[in-house]
Amino acid sequence: MSLRTARTLTALYFVAMAVAVMWPGALVASRIEPWVFGLPFSFFWPALWVGLAVPVLYALDRVEARHRTPDR
């Protein structure tokens, strides 16, 4: 994967995350039931998006590591 593609996909993920956790995207999660890992669904929804940001950023770091020069 090219560096530009990885950065673009990461940026798109964070835009989607922002829409999903703010109004109107959060309307799909504006309920208490079902409970997930002991949290109401409305608490789990943003935690899910933030938790998924970790592997996204890790993947971006791996792609950028392949494009770094050894002298830096």
N, C-alpha and C positions, 0 to 999 in steps of 0.2 A: 504494500500500500504506500502511496506517496505521502509525503509530509503534508502537502496542501490538502489532500483528501482527508487525512486523519484529523487535521485541525478543523476542517469544515464540518465533519461529522460530529466532532466534539462540541463545536459551537451550536450546531443544530440540536444536539441532545440538551444542552443547557437552556436553549430557548424553549424547547418542548417542556422541560422541567419547570421553567418559570410559568408557562401557561397552565400546566397541570396543577400547580399548587396555589395558584391565584384564581380569583374569579375571572371568567366563568368556568375555567377548567376544573376547579375544585368542586363544582356542583355535582359531579358524578360520585364524589366521595363524601357528600354532606349527609351522612347518616351514621348512626351508632352501630347498628347491627350490620354485618357480622363482626364478631370480635376476632382479631388476628393477633396471635402471640400475646394475648392479654390486653391488647389496645383496642379501643374503638376504631372502626374503619377510618373515620375522619382523622385520627392521629396517625394511623398506619400509612395512609396514602402519601403524605409528604415525607415520612421516614423512608418509605420505599424508594422514592425518587432520589433522595439524598444518599441512601445506601448504594443505589446503582451508579451513582457518580464515581464511586471509588474504582470499580473496574474500568469504567470509561477513561478516567484519568490515568490509570495504570497502563492501559493499552496505548494511550497517547504517548506516555513516557517511553514505552518500549519502541514505538515507531520513531520518536525523536532520537532515541539512543542510537538507532541504526544510521541516522543521518548526521550525527555529530562527528566532527573531525577529531582524530586522536590527540592533537596538540592543544586542545582546549581544556 
